[in-house]
Amino acid sequence: MATMQKSRSYRGPALFSHGFRPFFLFGAIYAGAIVPLWMAVFVGDVSLPTAFASRDWHVHEMLFGYVGAVIAGFLLTAVPNWTGRLPIQGGPLAALFGAWLAGRLAATFSGIIGWQLALAIDAAFLLSLVAAAAREIIAGRKWGNLKVVGIVSLLAATNIAFHIEAHFNGVADYSARAGVALVVTLVCVIGGRIVPSFTRNWLSSQKPGRLPVPFNRFDAATIIVGACAMGAWAAVPSGRAVAGALGIAGVLHVIRLVRWAGHRTISDRLVLILHVAYAFVPAGFFLAALSSLDLVAPSAGVHAWTGGAIGSMTIAVMTRASLGHTGQALSASTATQAVYASIIVAALARICASVEPAYSIPLLMIAGIAWTGAFLGFALAYAPLLCSARKL
């Protein structure tokens, strides 16, 4: 109660009253803006002053720029709930947001300022986020939640490795795959908390029926097997052994998803999107397994994980958290459902572009337009909530 009273006593700009507000809003704007820019770079119409190869800039800014912002918004909002401590707000939050923004500029203009300075500026954001979250969790003695911070710490280290590998090898293949693997693991860990929890809460208010199976040893084993399979894929992305490991992980994640009773949530889009988003996790494992056997392009599995699982899950989390933490009803408006439809279309079109090279150009265009529509649509629909005081 004391923490809530202190939080209510905050009198600064509403945008910096809670971590989800600036990071969800500007993370979405950034995600929506850089894809059209990347498409212009891809076709040769634009050249960026970055030290990265053009593909690496795209990968880096999606993984450590947009995803980094959403992770920050989630962590800075979840940690106070876990610990009961006052949220980071005001000046400290604005400084952390400034570090994220500086990182985006540094990565894009690294060809001008030099890769070493760009690395130092860019790395500061995730390292600061890890330090802030770990401090609050340790102070609140919520030791079990340190595993989430541990994954983000590895992501921060991978960001540093990405800059170094890109400079000395010309491309950052290993770091890019490691970054994807870590974020997907984070989706599996956090998704394993929120998907069955929100599903159970909603189904409990409906007619009696099957409820999600609570987290148990099967879930823990599934996460571990998946993480190990993706670790092997990050190191050696081809071969029968890796394909087998990825295939087994995919089967386990399908079973995990089925245990959450998602088929009963069709009438509640805020819950249903969580299940749809998680379905892209096993899809990514199966497609990555096929690519390890040279049966499909490697980008098919990568984009099932990134555009599908990560893109859809971040949209799902941002919409639900923004509604809940601003005092709104947990109901998917027409605009929110349009955002969900757009992100699913974007993911499916991007995967199909990898599977069907003959139609790759029109499918890439559809994917890019739908992705931009999803994130800029979120920003447009939710900016009034994120920039104004909480509804009492």
LINGITA-V43604 format. One record per residue. RES is the residue in three letters. NEAR is the number of other ideal C-beta (glycine too) atoms within 8 Angstrom. Layout:
res = [RES:RES]
near = [NEAR:NEAR]
This chain:
res = [MET:ALA:THR:MET:GLN:LYS:SER:ARG:SER:TYR:ARG:GLY:PRO:ALA:LEU:PHE:SER:HIS:GLY:PHE:ARG:PRO:PHE:PHE:LEU:PHE:GLY:ALA:ILE:TYR:ALA:GLY:ALA:ILE:VAL:PRO:LEU:TRP:MET:ALA:VAL:PHE:VAL:GLY:ASP:VAL:SER:LEU:PRO:THR:ALA:PHE:ALA:SER:ARG:ASP:TRP:HIS:VAL:HIS:GLU:MET:LEU:PHE:GLY:TYR:VAL:GLY:ALA:VAL:ILE:ALA:GLY:PHE:LEU:LEU:THR:ALA:VAL:PRO:ASN:TRP:THR:GLY:ARG:LEU:PRO:ILE:GLN:GLY:GLY:PRO:LEU:ALA:ALA:LEU:PHE:GLY:ALA:TRP:LEU:ALA:GLY:ARG:LEU:ALA:ALA:THR:PHE:SER:GLY:ILE:ILE:GLY:TRP:GLN:LEU:ALA:LEU:ALA:ILE:ASP:ALA:ALA:PHE:LEU:LEU:SER:LEU:VAL:ALA:ALA:ALA:ALA:ARG:GLU:ILE:ILE:ALA:GLY:ARG:LYS:TRP:GLY:ASN:LEU:LYS:VAL:VAL:GLY:ILE:VAL:SER:LEU:LEU:ALA:ALA:THR:ASN:ILE:ALA:PHE:HIS:ILE:GLU:ALA:HIS:PHE:ASN:GLY:VAL:ALA:ASP:TYR:SER:ALA:ARG:ALA:GLY:VAL:ALA:LEU:VAL:VAL:THR:LEU:VAL:CYS:VAL:ILE:GLY:GLY:ARG:ILE:VAL:PRO:SER:PHE:THR:ARG:ASN:TRP:LEU:SER:SER:GLN:LYS:PRO:GLY:ARG:LEU:PRO:VAL:PRO:PHE:ASN:ARG:PHE:ASP:ALA:ALA:THR:ILE:ILE:VAL:GLY:ALA:CYS:ALA:MET:GLY:ALA:TRP:ALA:ALA:VAL:PRO:SER:GLY:ARG:ALA:VAL:ALA:GLY:ALA:LEU:GLY:ILE:ALA:GLY:VAL:LEU:HIS:VAL:ILE:ARG:LEU:VAL:ARG:TRP:ALA:GLY:HIS:ARG:THR:ILE:SER:ASP:ARG:LEU:VAL:LEU:ILE:LEU:HIS:VAL:ALA:TYR:ALA:PHE:VAL:PRO:ALA:GLY:PHE:PHE:LEU:ALA:ALA:LEU:SER:SER:LEU:ASP:LEU:VAL:ALA:PRO:SER:ALA:GLY:VAL:HIS:ALA:TRP:THR:GLY:GLY:ALA:ILE:GLY:SER:MET:THR:ILE:ALA:VAL:MET:THR:ARG:ALA:SER:LEU:GLY:HIS:THR:GLY:GLN:ALA:LEU:SER:ALA:SER:THR:ALA:THR:GLN:ALA:VAL:TYR:ALA:SER:ILE:ILE:VAL:ALA:ALA:LEU:ALA:ARG:ILE:CYS:ALA:SER:VAL:GLU:PRO:ALA:TYR:SER:ILE:PRO:LEU:LEU:MET:ILE:ALA:GLY:ILE:ALA:TRP:THR:GLY:ALA:PHE:LEU:GLY:PHE:ALA:LEU:ALA:TYR:ALA:PRO:LEU:LEU:CYS:SER:ALA:ARG:LYS:LEU]
near = [4:5:10:7:8:9:12:6:6:9:3:7:5:9:9:13:14:10:15:14:14:13:15:16:14:11:15:14:11:13:12:14:10:13:11:9:10:12:11:9:14:8:6:5:5:7:4:10:8:11:9:11:8:11:7:13:15:12:11:16:14:11:14:14:15:13:12:16:14:14:12:15:17:12:14:19:14:8:15:14:7:10:12:7:10:8:12:10:13:9:6:9:14:10:8:16:12:8:11:14:9:12:16:11:9:13:16:11:11:15:7:6:7:8:10:6:10:15:11:8:11:14:13:11:14:13:9:10:16:12:8:12:13:10:8:13:15:9:8:11:6:9:7:5:10:11:8:11:13:8:12:15:9:9:16:13:8:12:14:10:12:15:14:9:13:17:8:6:8:5:9:15:8:10:12:13:11:11:15:14:13:12:13:15:13:13:14:14:12:11:13:11:9:9:14:13:8:12:18:10:8:11:13:7:5:7:3:2:8:4:9:11:7:5:7:7:5:9:10:9:9:14:12:8:12:16:11:10:14:14:9:11:15:11:7:7:11:8:7:7:7:15:12:9:13:17:11:10:16:14:9:12:15:9:10:12:13:7:9:13:12:12:5:10:13:6:3:9:9:15:11:11:14:16:14:11:15:15:9:14:16:13:13:16:16:12:13:17:15:12:15:14:9:5:5:10:8:9:7:15:17:11:13:16:14:13:12:16:16:13:14:16:13:11:16:13:12:16:16:11:13:14:13:8:10:11:6:9:4:7:6:10:7:5:9:12:10:9:15:17:8:13:15:10:11:16:16:9:13:14:15:10:13:13:8:9:7:4:9:10:6:7:13:12:9:11:15:13:8:13:17:12:11:16:14:12:12:13:12:8:10:14:9:6:10:14:9:7:5:8:6:3]
